[in-house]
Amino acid sequence: MHTSEENQDRAPGLTTMAPGVLLTLARLTALSVPGVVAMAPIRSGVNRLFRRGSGAGVQINIEDGEVAVDLFLILAQDTNVRKVSRHVQAEVMRTIEEMIGMDVIRVDIHIEDIDYDEIT
C-alpha cells in the first residue's frame, strides 16, 4: 500500500524526449561559450554512418543510458583553444546531466576552423 507521501515523490506520468533535444541542447550550450563562433559541418565518412544522432555540428551516441558527445566547432580568432574547449566540455556535460538527467561519459571537441574573416 502506498502512502500519500510516497505518491508525492512519483511523477504523474511518463516523460519522453525526441533525440533532437540532446542535439539542440549540446549545440546551443556550445554556442553560448565565449570564443565559439559557430558549429562546423560534420565531415562525411564511414564513422558518421554508425552514429546514432547527428546534426548542426553535433554527434550524439547513447548507450545504456550514457551519452557521448562530439562537437565540431569554429572558434574566434585569438581564442585560447584549450581554455574554450574545456569550458565547452564542462558546460555541455553540466547541461545534459542537470536538464536531462543522463550521465555524460565524454564530450569530445573537434576544432574545425578559426574564424579570421574579420581581419582586414
N, C-alpha and C positions, 0 to 999 in steps of 0.2 A: 504494500500500500504506500502511495506517495503522499507526503505531507505537502502543504501549500508552499513551504519554504523550498522544498526540492523542485517543485514545479516552476518556481520563480527563476531558478538557475537554468532551466531548459528554454531553448528558443521555441517559439510557437510554430515553426515550420522549417522548411529546408531552404538553404541559400545555394544557388548555383551561379556559376560565373562563366562567361564566354572566354575562350582562350585569348582573344584580343585584348582583354582587360589587362593582363600581365604585360603584354607588349606595349600598350599605351602608357601604363604606369612607369615602366622602365624607361621608355623614350622621353616622356615629359620630365621625369626626375633627372635624367642625364642632361637634358637641355636647360634645366634650371640652374645647373652648376656654372659659376662664372668661369669663362675660358672655353666652354663648349659652344661652338658656333652653330653646328648642325650635325645631323646624323648622316653618315655616308651610305651610299648604296651598298648592299651586301654583294660581295663578289660571287659570281656563279661558280659552280663546280660540283663535284660528286658529293662532298661533305654537306653541302646545302640541302641536297635531296633527302638526307637522312635526319634532318632537323624536324622537330615537331611543330614549331611555330616560328615564323619569321615575318618581318615587315618593318619598313622605315628605319633601317639601321640597327635592328634588334633581332637576335635569335634567342629563343627560349626552349629549353629542354626540361621536361618534367618527368621524373622517375620516382616512384614510390613516395609521392608527396613532397619531394625535394626539387628545388628549382636551380637550374644552371642558366646563367645569362651571358650572352656575348653581345657587346655593344661596339658598333663601328662608328667612330667619331671623327669629326673635323674640328680642330682646335683653332683658337685665335692665335695670331702671331704674338711673339714674346710671352708665351704661356709656359709655365713650369709644367712640363708634361707629367712628370712623376706626381707632383702635388695634385694636379687636376684629376689625374687617373685615380688616385687613392680616394679623393673626395667623391668622385662619381661612384666608385665601388661602394663606399660606406653609405652614401645616400640611397642608392638603388637597393642595397641589401636591407637597410632600415625600412624603407617604404614598403617593400614587398612583405617583410616579416610583420610589420605593425598593421598595415592596412588589410592584408590578405590572410595573414596568419600561417603562411607557408615558410618552411625552412629554406634558406638560400645556401647552397653548398659552394657556389663560386660566382663571381662576376668578372668575366674576362674583358679587358679593354683592348680594342684594336684601333690604333691611331692611323687613319687612312689618309689624312691630309692636314696641312696647316693652311689657314686662310690668309694669304698675302695680298688679296685683291685691293686692299686699301692703301698699299704702298704706291707712292707716285714718283 
